[in-house]
Amino acid sequence: MAQVTPTESDGVVVTEVDMGDTSGLTVRATVVQASTIFYDTPATLDKAERLLAEAASFGSQLVVFPEAFVGGYPRGSNFGVTIGNRTLKGKEDFRKYHVAAINVPGPEVDRLAAMAGKYKAYLVMGVIERDGYTLYCTVLFFDNQGSYLGKHRKLMPTALERIIWGFGDGSHIPVFDTPIGKIGAAICWENKMPLLRTAMYAKGIEIYCAPTADSREVWQASMTHIALEGGCFVLSANQFCRRKDYPPPPEYVFTGTDEDLTPDTIVCGGGSVIISPSGTVLAGPNYEGEGLITADLDLGDIARAKFDFDVVGHYARPEVLSLIVKDDPATPVTFTSEKTEASYK
């Protein structure tokens, strides 16, 4: 069983795992558990670079950040919405949230790419993406040479998330074939969507990233199930946040009045974890505070797990059950002149 040794560095807990002897290709991966600096995207990017540098200092080749790390997960805000009504204050809250989001491509994406190249690590980063006046909960992917690879937009925002985030489409379910394995991501509760998972399995995903905002213990069951079902490594990253990490009431309210909360009250407990294709927990879950959770991934474990169960291979029954994925971009407006111009190129 892996031995977990906590260390301290600049106030961030680093959990390193000695995996012992491994065979075949191994990848050192780190999951970041840390909070956003709300409404201050430059400061959040500075924090991201410090954490990435820390992970790289002990040899991490892949670093995964939480859902909405850049831009923020607006836990505790309802943006002034009730059925049939909007408030002026809620609209102003959205304006501020919109300002904190980033364009893709854009200068913040360029900086993240440069960071990945500087520290020679593959980077998976949760952001709030601004596309005109619509926001998306998005994961960005970068290689260790400093190139932006692409993005995944959350297909199905949950509950009140739907009032602030648009929906992704089938063109944003990438799995990137890299020298350290095939990498993709699903965000928070879309991990519960079996057809989405099946599409990712069909693309051959080997390192399944699951940035989330769910810190409940039951989340661990979902992560273990996905590792076993997909025969893949699962890396789940969540923020660890205290009340003081969020804007004060009345903008963000975690109870009816917030009177029973102190600045140090935990409002998101983390639970970041790394799980092997056999369902073994390699590192975490961490409920103690901000930290870096690291494990060495023996990619040979994927073949060992698939020998037992390959959900889109020898365990599939396509003559009985099949899936069609509509992966063309879903655009609301198409101009015929654009098609005509394209035909001459």
Phi and psi in degrees as GROMACS dihedral restraints (atoms count N, CA, C in turn):
[ dihedral_restraints ]
;  ai    aj    ak    al  type     phi  dphi    fc
    3     4     5     6     1   -64.6    20    10
    4     5     6     7     1   141.0    20    10
    6     7     8     9     1   -96.5    20    10
    7     8     9    10     1   130.6    20    10
    9    10    11    12     1  -105.8    20    10
   10    11    12    13     1   125.3    20    10
   12    13    14    15     1  -123.7    20    10
   13    14    15    16     1   107.6    20    10
   15    16    17    18     1   -78.1    20    10
   16    17    18    19     1   141.0    20    10
   18    19    20    21     1  -133.0    20    10
   19    20    21    22     1   168.1    20    10
   21    22    23    24     1  -117.3    20    10
   22    23    24    25     1   138.9    20    10
   24    25    26    27     1  -153.5    20    10
   25    26    27    28     1   113.2    20    10
   27    28    29    30     1    54.4    20    10
   28    29    30    31     1    37.1    20    10
   30    31    32    33     1    82.3    20    10
   31    32    33    34     1    -1.8    20    10
   33    34    35    36     1  -105.7    20    10
   34    35    36    37     1   129.2    20    10
   36    37    38    39     1   -77.7    20    10
   37    38    39    40     1   127.7    20    10
   39    40    41    42     1  -111.3    20    10
   40    41    42    43     1   119.4    20    10
   42    43    44    45     1  -104.7    20    10
   43    44    45    46     1   108.8    20    10
   45    46    47    48     1  -103.9    20    10
   46    47    48    49     1   144.7    20    10
   48    49    50    51     1  -119.9    20    10
   49    50    51    52     1   125.2    20    10
   51    52    53    54     1   -90.9    20    10
   52    53    54    55     1   107.0    20    10
   54    55    56    57     1   -85.9    20    10
   55    56    57    58     1    -1.7    20    10
   57    58    59    60     1    72.6    20    10
   58    59    60    61     1  -154.4    20    10
   60    61    62    63     1   -69.9    20    10
   61    62    63    64     1   134.5    20    10
   63    64    65    66     1  -129.5    20    10
   64    65    66    67     1   156.5    20    10
   66    67    68    69     1  -120.4    20    10
   67    68    69    70     1   149.4    20    10
   69    70    71    72     1    75.8    20    10
   70    71    72    73     1  -163.9    20    10
   72    73    74    75     1   -70.5    20    10
   73    74    75    76     1   132.1    20    10
   75    76    77    78     1  -121.1    20    10
   76    77    78    79     1   147.2    20    10
   78    79    80    81     1  -126.6    20    10
   79    80    81    82     1   125.9    20    10
   81    82    83    84     1   -86.9    20    10
   82    83    84    85     1   121.3    20    10
   84    85    86    87     1  -123.1    20    10
   85    86    87    88     1   144.3    20    10
   87    88    89    90     1  -126.4    20    10
   88    89    90    91     1   134.8    20    10
   90    91    92    93     1  -106.1    20    10
   91    92    93    94     1   127.9    20    10
   93    94    95    96     1   -93.3    20    10
   94    95    96    97     1   131.3    20    10
   96    97    98    99     1  -120.3    20    10
   97    98    99   100     1   101.5    20    10
   99   100   101   102     1  -158.6    20    10
  100   101   102   103     1   164.0    20    10
  102   103   104   105     1  -100.9    20    10
  103   104   105   106     1   152.6    20    10
  105   106   107   108     1   -67.4    20    10
  106   107   108   109     1   153.7    20    10
  108   109   110   111     1   -99.0    20    10
  109   110   111   112     1   102.6    20    10
  111   112   113   114     1   -63.1    20    10
  112   113   114   115     1   138.7    20    10
  114   115   116   117     1    60.4    20    10
  115   116   117   118     1    18.7    20    10
  117   118   119   120     1  -137.2    20    10
  118   119   120   121     1    79.0    20    10
  120   121   122   123     1   -64.5    20    10
  121   122   123   124     1   -40.7    20    10
  123   124   125   126     1   -58.7    20    10
  124   125   126   127     1   -41.6    20    10
  126   127   128   129     1   -67.6    20    10
  127   128   129   130     1   -35.5    20    10
  129   130   131   132     1   -64.9    20    10
  130   131   132   133     1   -40.3    20    10
  132   133   134   135     1   -65.9    20    10
  133   134   135   136     1   -37.0    20    10
  135   136   137   138     1   -61.2    20    10
  136   137   138   139     1   -43.7    20    10
  138   139   140   141     1   -63.9    20    10
  139   140   141   142     1   -41.6    20    10
  141   142   143   144     1   -59.7    20    10
  142   143   144   145     1   -40.3    20    10
  144   145   146   147     1   -67.5    20    10
  145   146   147   148     1   -39.0    20    10
  147   148   149   150     1   -61.0    20    10
  148   149   150   151     1   -42.7    20    10
  150   151   152   153     1   -69.5    20    10
  151   152   153   154     1   -40.0    20    10
  153   154   155   156     1   -63.8    20    10
  154   155   156   157     1   -42.3    20    10
  156   157   158   159     1   -62.1    20    10
  157   158   159   160     1   -39.8    20    10
  159   160   161   162     1   -62.7    20    10
  160   161   162   163     1   -44.8    20    10
  162   163   164   165     1   -63.7    20    10
  163   164   165   166     1   -42.2    20    10
  165   166   167   168     1   -66.1    20    10
  166   167   168   169     1   -28.4    20    10
  168   169   170   171     1   -66.0    20    10
  169   170   171   172     1   -22.8    20    10
  171   172   173   174     1  -113.3    20    10
  172   173   174   175     1    29.6    20    10
  174   175   176   177     1    89.0    20    10
  175   176   177   178     1    15.4    20    10
  177   178   179   180     1   -69.6    20    10
  178   179   180   181     1   132.8    20    10
  180   181   182   183     1   -98.4    20    10
  181   182   183   184     1   -17.5    20    10
  183   184   185   186     1  -138.8    20    10
  184   185   186   187     1   130.5    20    10
  186   187   188   189     1  -130.2    20    10
  187   188   189   190     1   126.0    20    10
  189   190   191   192     1  -116.4    20    10
  190   191   192   193     1   126.5    20    10
  192   193   194   195     1  -102.2    20    10
  193   194   195   196     1   163.5    20    10
  195   196   197   198     1   -71.0    20    10
  196   197   198   199     1   170.0    20    10
  198   199   200   201     1   -56.8    20    10
  199   200   201   202     1   134.4    20    10
  201   202   203   204     1    56.7    20    10
  202   203   204   205     1    31.2    20    10
  204   205   206   207     1   -61.9    20    10
  205   206   207   208     1   -45.6    20    10
  207   208   209   210     1   -92.2    20    10
  208   209   210   211     1   115.7    20    10
  210   211   212   213     1   109.9    20    10
  211   212   213   214     1   -34.3    20    10
  213   214   215   216     1    95.9    20    10
  214   215   216   217     1   141.8    20    10
  216   217   218   219     1   -93.3    20    10
  217   218   219   220     1   115.7    20    10
  219   220   221   222     1   -81.0    20    10
  220   221   222   223     1    51.1    20    10
  222   223   224   225     1   -55.6    20    10
  223   224   225   226     1   130.5    20    10
  225   226   227   228     1    95.1    20    10
  226   227   228   229     1    -5.2    20    10
  228   229   230   231     1  -109.3    20    10
  229   230   231   232     1   140.9    20    10
  231   232   233   234     1  -111.7    20    10
  232   233   234   235     1     5.0    20    10
  234   235   236   237     1    51.5    20    10
  235   236   237   238     1    31.3    20    10
  237   238   239   240     1    67.5    20    10
  238   239   240   241     1    25.8    20    10
  240   241   242   243     1  -103.1    20    10
  241   242   243   244     1   127.2    20    10
  243   244   245   246     1  -129.2    20    10
  244   245   246   247     1   162.8    20    10
  246   247   248   249     1   -59.8    20    10
  247   248   249   250     1   123.5    20    10
  249   250   251   252     1    84.1    20    10
  250   251   252   253     1     7.5    20    10
  252   253   254   255     1  -150.8    20    10
  253   254   255   256     1   143.9    20    10
  255   256   257   258     1  -126.6    20    10
  256   257   258   259     1   152.5    20    10
  258   259   260   261     1  -112.6    20    10
  259   260   261   262     1   155.0    20    10
  261   262   263   264     1   -62.9    20    10
  262   263   264   265     1   -38.6    20    10
  264   265   266   267     1   -63.6    20    10
  265   266   267   268     1   -41.9    20    10
  267   268   269   270     1   -62.1    20    10
  268   269   270   271     1   -38.0    20    10
  270   271   272   273     1   -66.1    20    10
  271   272   273   274     1   -36.1    20    10
  273   274   275   276     1   -68.7    20    10
  274   275   276   277     1   -37.7    20    10
  276   277   278   279     1   -59.3    20    10
  277   278   279   280     1   -41.4    20    10
  279   280   281   282     1   -66.5    20    10
  280   281   282   283     1   -38.5    20    10
  282   283   284   285     1   -58.5    20    10
  283   284   285   286     1   -44.0    20    10
  285   286   287   288     1   -64.9    20    10
  286   287   288   289     1   -39.8    20    10
  288   289   290   291     1   -65.8    20    10
  289   290   291   292     1   -38.8    20    10
  291   292   293   294     1   -62.9    20    10
  292   293   294   295     1   -39.7    20    10
  294   295   296   297     1   -64.4    20    10
  295   296   297   298     1   -36.1    20    10
  297   298   299   300     1   -75.0    20    10
  298   299   300   301     1   -14.6    20    10
  300   301   302   303     1   -75.5    20    10
  301   302   303   304     1   171.7    20    10
  303   304   305   306     1  -125.9    20    10
  304   305   306   307     1   150.5    20    10
  306   307   308   309     1   -83.6    20    10
  307   308   309   310     1   145.7    20    10
  309   310   311   312     1  -128.0    20    10
  310   311   312   313     1   107.9    20    10
  312   313   314   315     1   -75.4    20    10
  313   314   315   316     1   168.7    20    10
  315   316   317   318     1   175.9    20    10
  316   317   318   319     1   178.3    20    10
  318   319   320   321     1   -63.6    20    10
  319   320   321   322     1   -33.8    20    10
  321   322   323   324     1   -68.7    20    10
  322   323   324   325     1   -35.5    20    10
  324   325   326   327     1   -66.3    20    10
  325   326   327   328     1   -40.4    20    10
  327   328   329   330     1   -60.5    20    10
  328   329   330   331     1   -40.6    20    10
  330   331   332   333     1   -67.5    20    10
  331   332   333   334     1   -42.1    20    10
  333   334   335   336     1   -61.6    20    10
  334   335   336   337     1   -41.0    20    10
  336   337   338   339     1   -61.7    20    10
  337   338   339   340     1   -43.6    20    10
  339   340   341   342     1   -62.5    20    10
  340   341   342   343     1   -38.0    20    10
  342   343   344   345     1   -62.5    20    10
  343   344   345   346     1   -45.5    20    10
  345   346   347   348     1   -59.9    20    10
  346   347   348   349     1   -42.3    20    10
  348   349   350   351     1   -67.9    20    10
  349   350   351   352     1   -39.7    20    10
  351   352   353   354     1   -61.5    20    10
  352   353   354   355     1   -41.7    20    10
  354   355   356   357     1   -99.7    20    10
  355   356   357   358     1     5.8    20    10
  357   358   359   360     1    53.5    20    10
  358   359   360   361     1    47.9    20    10
  360   361   362   363     1  -134.3    20    10
  361   362   363   364     1   142.3    20    10
  363   364   365   366     1   -69.1    20    10
  364   365   366   367     1   135.4    20    10
  366   367   368   369     1  -124.7    20    10
  367   368   369   370     1   129.4    20    10
  369   370   371   372     1  -119.7    20    10
  370   371   372   373     1   115.5    20    10
  372   373   374   375     1  -126.9    20    10
  373   374   375   376     1   125.9    20    10
  375   376   377   378     1   -81.6    20    10
  376   377   378   379     1   128.3    20    10
  378   379   380   381     1  -137.5    20    10
  379   380   381   382     1   163.0    20    10
  381   382   383   384     1   -99.3    20    10
  382   383   384   385     1   115.4    20    10
  384   385   386   387     1   -93.6    20    10
  385   386   387   388     1   133.8    20    10
  387   388   389   390     1  -104.3    20    10
  388   389   390   391     1   119.8    20    10
  390   391   392   393     1  -124.0    20    10
  391   392   393   394     1    93.8    20    10
  393   394   395   396     1    67.2    20    10
  394   395   396   397     1  -120.4    20    10
  396   397   398   399     1  -110.8    20    10
  397   398   399   400     1    14.0    20    10
  399   400   401   402     1  -108.9    20    10
  400   401   402   403     1   140.0    20    10
  402   403   404   405     1  -106.3    20    10
  403   404   405   406     1   148.9    20    10
  405   406   407   408     1  -131.0    20    10
  406   407   408   409     1   143.3    20    10
  408   409   410   411     1   -85.2    20    10
  409   410   411   412     1   115.6    20    10
  411   412   413   414     1  -132.7    20    10
  412   413   414   415     1   150.9    20    10
  414   415   416   417     1  -115.1    20    10
  415   416   417   418     1   130.5    20    10
  417   418   419   420     1  -105.7    20    10
  418   419   420   421     1   146.2    20    10
  420   421   422   423     1  -121.5    20    10
  421   422   423   424     1   136.2    20    10
  423   424   425   426     1  -134.9    20    10
  424   425   426   427     1   146.2    20    10
  426   427   428   429     1   -93.2    20    10
  427   428   429   430     1   176.1    20    10
  429   430   431   432     1   -82.4    20    10
  430   431   432   433     1     5.3    20    10
  432   433   434   435     1  -102.7    20    10
  433   434   435   436     1     1.7    20    10
  435   436   437   438     1    90.0    20    10
  436   437   438   439     1    22.9    20    10
  438   439   440   441     1  -104.4    20    10
  439   440   441   442     1   139.5    20    10
  441   442   443   444     1   -77.5    20    10
  442   443   444   445     1   125.5    20    10
  444   445   446   447     1   -92.7    20    10
  445   446   447   448     1   -38.0    20    10
  447   448   449   450     1   156.8    20    10
  448   449   450   451     1  -167.7    20    10
  450   451   452   453     1  -145.7    20    10
  451   452   453   454     1   157.8    20    10
  453   454   455   456     1  -121.7    20    10
  454   455   456   457     1   123.8    20    10
  456   457   458   459     1   -96.2    20    10
  457   458   459   460     1   134.8    20    10
  459   460   461   462     1   -56.0    20    10
  460   461   462   463     1   122.7    20    10
  462   463   464   465     1   -70.7    20    10
  463   464   465   466     1   -40.0    20    10
  465   466   467   468     1  -136.7    20    10
  466   467   468   469     1    92.5    20    10
  468   469   470   471     1   -60.3    20    10
  469   470   471   472     1   150.7    20    10
  471   472   473   474     1   -99.7    20    10
  472   473   474   475     1   133.0    20    10
  474   475   476   477     1    50.5    20    10
  475   476   477   478     1  -127.7    20    10
  477   478   479   480     1   -66.1    20    10
  478   479   480   481     1   -12.7    20    10
  480   481   482   483     1   -56.2    20    10
  481   482   483   484     1   -26.6    20    10
  483   484   485   486     1   -69.8    20    10
  484   485   486   487     1   -16.1    20    10
  486   487   488   489     1   -83.5    20    10
  487   488   489   490     1   -14.0    20    10
  489   490   491   492     1  -119.6    20    10
  490   491   492   493     1   -17.9    20    10
  492   493   494   495     1  -119.9    20    10
  493   494   495   496     1   139.5    20    10
  495   496   497   498     1   -77.2    20    10
  496   497   498   499     1   175.3    20    10
  498   499   500   501     1  -100.5    20    10
  499   500   501   502     1   137.1    20    10
  501   502   503   504     1   -72.0    20    10
  502   503   504   505     1   174.3    20    10
  504   505   506   507     1  -131.1    20    10
  505   506   507   508     1  -178.2    20    10
  507   508   509   510     1   -68.2    20    10
  508   509   510   511     1   -12.0    20    10
  510   511   512   513     1   -82.0    20    10
  511   512   513   514     1    -4.5    20    10
  513   514   515   516     1  -116.7    20    10
  514   515   516   517     1    45.9    20    10
  516   517   518   519     1  -124.4    20    10
  517   518   519   520     1    63.3    20    10
  519   520   521   522     1   -81.7    20    10
  520   521   522   523     1   151.9    20    10
  522   523   524   525     1  -129.0    20    10
  523   524   525   526     1   119.3    20    10
  525   526   527   528     1   -97.1    20    10
  526   527   528   529     1   126.8    20    10
  528   529   530   531     1   -86.2    20    10
  529   530   531   532     1   107.6    20    10
  531   532   533   534     1  -121.6    20    10
  532   533   534   535     1   166.1    20    10
  534   535   536   537     1   -62.0    20    10
  535   536   537   538     1   -16.5    20    10
  537   538   539   540     1  -104.9    20    10
  538   539   540   541     1    12.0    20    10
  540   541   542   543     1   123.0    20    10
  541   542   543   544     1   170.0    20    10
  543   544   545   546     1   -88.8    20    10
  544   545   546   547     1   119.5    20    10
  546   547   548   549     1  -116.8    20    10
  547   548   549   550     1   134.8    20    10
  549   550   551   552     1  -150.6    20    10
  550   551   552   553     1  -176.5    20    10
  552   553   554   555     1  -153.4    20    10
  553   554   555   556     1   148.1    20    10
  555   556   557   558     1  -130.7    20    10
  556   557   558   559     1   144.9    20    10
  558   559   560   561     1  -106.7    20    10
  559   560   561   562     1   123.2    20    10
  561   562   563   564     1    49.0    20    10
  562   563   564   565     1  -125.5    20    10
  564   565   566   567     1   -72.1    20    10
  565   566   567   568     1   -10.7    20    10
  567   568   569   570     1   -68.0    20    10
  568   569   570   571     1   -13.2    20    10
  570   571   572   573     1   -64.2    20    10
  571   572   573   574     1   -17.5    20    10
  573   574   575   576     1   -85.2    20    10
  574   575   576   577     1    -1.7    20    10
  576   577   578   579     1   -89.1    20    10
  577   578   579   580     1   104.1    20    10
  579   580   581   582     1   -62.7    20    10
  580   581   582   583     1   -31.8    20    10
  582   583   584   585     1   -73.2    20    10
  583   584   585   586     1   -35.8    20    10
  585   586   587   588     1   -63.5    20    10
  586   587   588   589     1   -45.3    20    10
  588   589   590   591     1   -59.8    20    10
  589   590   591   592     1   -41.6    20    10
  591   592   593   594     1   -62.1    20    10
  592   593   594   595     1   -39.9    20    10
  594   595   596   597     1   -60.8    20    10
  595   596   597   598     1   -40.1    20    10
  597   598   599   600     1   -70.5    20    10
  598   599   600   601     1   -37.6    20    10
  600   601   602   603     1   -62.2    20    10
  601   602   603   604     1   -39.5    20    10
  603   604   605   606     1   -65.3    20    10
  604   605   606   607     1   -25.6    20    10
  606   607   608   609     1   -83.8    20    10
  607   608   609   610     1     0.8    20    10
  609   610   611   612     1    84.6    20    10
  610   611   612   613     1    24.1    20    10
  612   613   614   615     1   -56.7    20    10
  613   614   615   616     1   135.5    20    10
  615   616   617   618     1  -116.9    20    10
  616   617   618   619     1   -34.9    20    10
  618   619   620   621     1  -119.1    20    10
  619   620   621   622     1   102.6    20    10
  621   622   623   624     1   -97.4    20    10
  622   623   624   625     1   110.8    20    10
  624   625   626   627     1   -93.4    20    10
  625   626   627   628     1   135.3    20    10
  627   628   629   630     1  -131.5    20    10
  628   629   630   631     1    70.1    20    10
  630   631   632   633     1   -60.6    20    10
  631   632   633   634     1   139.9    20    10
  633   634   635   636     1  -149.3    20    10
  634   635   636   637     1   169.7    20    10
  636   637   638   639     1  -121.9    20    10
  637   638   639   640     1    10.7    20    10
  639   640   641   642     1   -97.8    20    10
  640   641   642   643     1   112.5    20    10
  642   643   644   645     1  -105.0    20    10
  643   644   645   646     1     8.0    20    10
  645   646   647   648     1   -69.1    20    10
  646   647   648   649     1   150.3    20    10
  648   649   650   651     1   -62.1    20    10
  649   650   651   652     1   -29.7    20    10
  651   652   653   654     1   -64.1    20    10
  652   653   654   655     1   -21.1    20    10
  654   655   656   657     1   -59.1    20    10
  655   656   657   658     1   -32.8    20    10
  657   658   659   660     1   -62.0    20    10
  658   659   660   661     1   -35.1    20    10
  660   661   662   663     1   -63.5    20    10
  661   662   663   664     1   -40.6    20    10
  663   664   665   666     1   -64.0    20    10
  664   665   666   667     1   -41.7    20    10
  666   667   668   669     1   -66.1    20    10
  667   668   669   670     1   -41.3    20    10
  669   670   671   672     1   -64.7    20    10
  670   671   672   673     1   -41.5    20    10
  672   673   674   675     1   -61.7    20    10
  673   674   675   676     1   -43.4    20    10
  675   676   677   678     1   -63.9    20    10
  676   677   678   679     1   -41.2    20    10
  678   679   680   681     1   -59.7    20    10
  679   680   681   682     1   -44.5    20    10
  681   682   683   684     1   -70.2    20    10
  682   683   684   685     1   -43.7    20    10
  684   685   686   687     1   -65.6    20    10
  685   686   687   688     1   -44.5    20    10
  687   688   689   690     1   -89.1    20    10
  688   689   690   691     1    -9.9    20    10
  690   691   692   693     1    57.2    20    10
  691   692   693   694     1    44.9    20    10
  693   694   695   696     1  -138.2    20    10
  694   695   696   697     1   162.9    20    10
  696   697   698   699     1   -77.7    20    10
  697   698   699   700     1   139.5    20    10
  699   700   701   702     1  -117.8    20    10
  700   701   702   703     1   126.1    20    10
  702   703   704   705     1  -120.1    20    10
  703   704   705   706     1   106.7    20    10
  705   706   707   708     1  -106.9    20    10
  706   707   708   709     1   124.4    20    10
  708   709   710   711     1  -118.0    20    10
  709   710   711   712     1   128.6    20    10
  711   712   713   714     1  -131.1    20    10
  712   713   714   715     1   156.2    20    10
  714   715   716   717     1   -78.4    20    10
  715   716   717   718     1   150.0    20    10
  717   718   719   720     1  -112.7    20    10
  718   719   720   721     1   116.1    20    10
  720   721   722   723     1  -130.4    20    10
  721   722   723   724     1   143.0    20    10
  723   724   725   726     1  -109.5    20    10
  724   725   726   727     1   165.8    20    10
  726   727   728   729     1   -54.3    20    10
  727   728   729   730     1   -37.3    20    10
  729   730   731   732     1   -68.6    20    10
  730   731   732   733     1   -13.7    20    10
  732   733   734   735     1   -78.3    20    10
  733   734   735   736     1   -11.9    20    10
  735   736   737   738     1  -108.9    20    10
  736   737   738   739     1   158.8    20    10
  738   739   740   741     1   -59.8    20    10
  739   740   741   742     1   153.4    20    10
  741   742   743   744     1   -73.1    20    10
  742   743   744   745     1   166.3    20    10
  744   745   746   747     1   -62.2    20    10
  745   746   747   748     1   156.8    20    10
  747   748   749   750     1   -86.8    20    10
  748   749   750   751     1     4.2    20    10
  750   751   752   753     1   -66.6    20    10
  751   752   753   754     1   -44.3    20    10
  753   754   755   756     1  -126.6    20    10
  754   755   756   757     1   118.1    20    10
  756   757   758   759     1  -128.3    20    10
  757   758   759   760     1   121.9    20    10
  759   760   761   762     1   -97.4    20    10
  760   761   762   763     1   -15.6    20    10
  762   763   764   765     1  -133.5    20    10
  763   764   765   766     1  -173.4    20    10
  765   766   767   768     1   -56.9    20    10
  766   767   768   769     1   -36.9    20    10
  768   769   770   771     1  -131.3    20    10
  769   770   771   772     1   -12.4    20    10
  771   772   773   774     1    69.1    20    10
  772   773   774   775     1     5.3    20    10
  774   775   776   777     1   -66.3    20    10
  775   776   777   778     1   -27.4    20    10
  777   778   779   780     1   -90.7    20    10
  778   779   780   781     1     6.8    20    10
  780   781   782   783     1  -103.3    20    10
  781   782   783   784     1   143.7    20    10
  783   784   785   786     1  -105.7    20    10
  784   785   786   787     1   166.9    20    10
  786   787   788   789     1   -57.0    20    10
  787   788   789   790     1   -28.0    20    10
  789   790   791   792     1   -94.7    20    10
  790   791   792   793     1     4.6    20    10
  792   793   794   795     1   -62.4    20    10
  793   794   795   796     1   130.9    20    10
  795   796   797   798     1   -77.1    20    10
  796   797   798   799     1   125.0    20    10
  798   799   800   801     1  -110.8    20    10
  799   800   801   802     1   -14.3    20    10
  801   802   803   804     1  -144.8    20    10
  802   803   804   805     1   116.5    20    10
  804   805   806   807     1   -90.9    20    10
  805   806   807   808     1     8.8    20    10
  807   808   809   810     1    80.0    20    10
  808   809   810   811     1  -117.8    20    10
  810   811   812   813     1    90.0    20    10
  811   812   813   814     1    17.7    20    10
  813   814   815   816     1   -59.7    20    10
  814   815   816   817     1   145.3    20    10
  816   817   818   819     1  -155.1    20    10
  817   818   819   820     1   154.7    20    10
  819   820   821   822     1  -125.9    20    10
  820   821   822   823     1   128.2    20    10
  822   823   824   825     1  -128.9    20    10
  823   824   825   826     1   140.8    20    10
  825   826   827   828     1   -85.5    20    10
  826   827   828   829     1   167.4    20    10
  828   829   830   831     1   -61.5    20    10
  829   830   831   832     1   -17.9    20    10
  831   832   833   834     1   -88.8    20    10
  832   833   834   835     1     0.6    20    10
  834   835   836   837     1    88.3    20    10
  835   836   837   838     1     5.8    20    10
  837   838   839   840     1   -78.9    20    10
  838   839   840   841     1   131.5    20    10
  840   841   842   843     1   -77.1    20    10
  841   842   843   844     1   116.4    20    10
  843   844   845   846     1   -87.6    20    10
  844   845   846   847     1   -33.0    20    10
  846   847   848   849     1  -158.6    20    10
  847   848   849   850     1   141.1    20    10
  849   850   851   852     1    86.2    20    10
  850   851   852   853     1  -165.0    20    10
  852   853   854   855     1   -71.0    20    10
  853   854   855   856     1   147.0    20    10
  855   856   857   858     1  -102.9    20    10
  856   857   858   859     1   116.9    20    10
  858   859   860   861     1  -116.1    20    10
  859   860   861   862     1    14.6    20    10
  861   862   863   864     1   -93.0    20    10
  862   863   864   865     1   -26.1    20    10
  864   865   866   867     1   159.9    20    10
  865   866   867   868     1  -171.8    20    10
  867   868   869   870     1   -62.1    20    10
  868   869   870   871     1   144.4    20    10
  870   871   872   873     1  -175.9    20    10
  871   872   873   874     1   171.5    20    10
  873   874   875   876     1  -114.0    20    10
  874   875   876   877     1   124.0    20    10
  876   877   878   879     1  -110.9    20    10
  877   878   879   880     1   120.4    20    10
  879   880   881   882     1  -128.2    20    10
  880   881   882   883     1   141.4    20    10
  882   883   884   885     1  -148.8    20    10
  883   884   885   886     1   156.0    20    10
  885   886   887   888     1   -92.6    20    10
  886   887   888   889     1   125.3    20    10
  888   889   890   891     1   -97.9    20    10
  889   890   891   892     1   115.1    20    10
  891   892   893   894     1   -85.6    20    10
  892   893   894   895     1   103.9    20    10
  894   895   896   897     1   -66.0    20    10
  895   896   897   898     1   -15.0    20    10
  897   898   899   900     1   -63.5    20    10
  898   899   900   901     1   -21.4    20    10
  900   901   902   903     1   -64.7    20    10
  901   902   903   904     1   -22.7    20    10
  903   904   905   906     1   -67.1    20    10
  904   905   906   907     1   -49.2    20    10
  906   907   908   909     1   -62.1    20    10
  907   908   909   910     1   -38.9    20    10
  909   910   911   912     1   -62.0    20    10
  910   911   912   913     1   -39.9    20    10
  912   913   914   915     1   -72.7    20    10
  913   914   915   916     1   -39.5    20    10
  915   916   917   918     1   -67.8    20    10
  916   917   918   919     1   -24.5    20    10
  918   919   920   921     1   -57.6    20    10
  919   920   921   922     1   -38.0    20    10
  921   922   923   924     1   -77.9    20    10
  922   923   924   925     1   -43.5    20    10
  924   925   926   927     1  -155.5    20    10
  925   926   927   928     1   114.5    20    10
  927   928   929   930     1  -120.9    20    10
  928   929   930   931     1   102.1    20    10
  930   931   932   933     1   -64.0    20    10
  931   932   933   934     1   -28.2    20    10
  933   934   935   936     1  -113.1    20    10
  934   935   936   937     1    18.8    20    10
  936   937   938   939     1  -124.2    20    10
  937   938   939   940     1  -116.5    20    10
  939   940   941   942     1   -69.0    20    10
  940   941   942   943     1   -12.6    20    10
  942   943   944   945     1   -99.3    20    10
  943   944   945   946     1     4.4    20    10
  945   946   947   948     1   -85.7    20    10
  946   947   948   949     1   155.2    20    10
  948   949   950   951     1  -131.8    20    10
  949   950   951   952     1    72.3    20    10
  951   952   953   954     1   -64.5    20    10
  952   953   954   955     1   -21.8    20    10
  954   955   956   957     1   -73.5    20    10
  955   956   957   958     1   -12.3    20    10
  957   958   959   960     1  -112.4    20    10
  958   959   960   961     1   -44.9    20    10
  960   961   962   963     1  -127.1    20    10
  961   962   963   964     1   130.3    20    10
  963   964   965   966     1  -146.0    20    10
  964   965   966   967     1   164.2    20    10
  966   967   968   969     1  -134.2    20    10
  967   968   969   970     1   134.6    20    10
  969   970   971   972     1  -111.4    20    10
  970   971   972   973     1   125.3    20    10
  972   973   974   975     1  -109.8    20    10
  973   974   975   976     1   119.8    20    10
  975   976   977   978     1   -86.7    20    10
  976   977   978   979     1    98.6    20    10
  978   979   980   981     1  -107.1    20    10
  979   980   981   982     1    17.0    20    10
  981   982   983   984     1   -79.6    20    10
  982   983   984   985     1   148.3    20    10
  984   985   986   987     1   -60.3    20    10
  985   986   987   988     1   137.3    20    10
  987   988   989   990     1   -99.1    20    10
  988   989   990   991     1    99.3    20    10
  990   991   992   993     1  -105.9    20    10
  991   992   993   994     1   135.9    20    10
  993   994   995   996     1   -73.8    20    10
  994   995   996   997     1   -24.7    20    10
  996   997   998   999     1  -134.8    20    10
  997   998   999  1000     1   130.6    20    10
  999  1000  1001  1002     1  -123.4    20    10
 1000  1001  1002  1003     1   130.9    20    10
 1002  1003  1004  1005     1  -102.4    20    10
 1003  1004  1005  1006     1   126.1    20    10
 1005  1006  1007  1008     1   -64.2    20    10
 1006  1007  1008  1009     1   -28.9    20    10
 1008  1009  1010  1011     1   -64.7    20    10
 1009  1010  1011  1012     1   -30.8    20    10
 1011  1012  1013  1014     1   -65.6    20    10
 1012  1013  1014  1015     1   -39.7    20    10
 1014  1015  1016  1017     1   -66.1    20    10
 1015  1016  1017  1018     1   -38.8    20    10
 1017  1018  1019  1020     1   -65.2    20    10
 1018  1019  1020  1021     1   -44.4    20    10
 1020  1021  1022  1023     1   -61.8    20    10
 1021  1022  1023  1024     1   -41.0    20    10
 1023  1024  1025  1026     1   -63.6    20    10
 1024  1025  1026  1027     1   -31.9    20    10
 1026  1027  1028  1029     1   -70.3    20    10
 1027  1028  1029  1030     1   -19.4    20    10
 1029  1030  1031  1032     1   -90.4    20    10
 1030  1031  1032  1033     1    -7.1    20    10
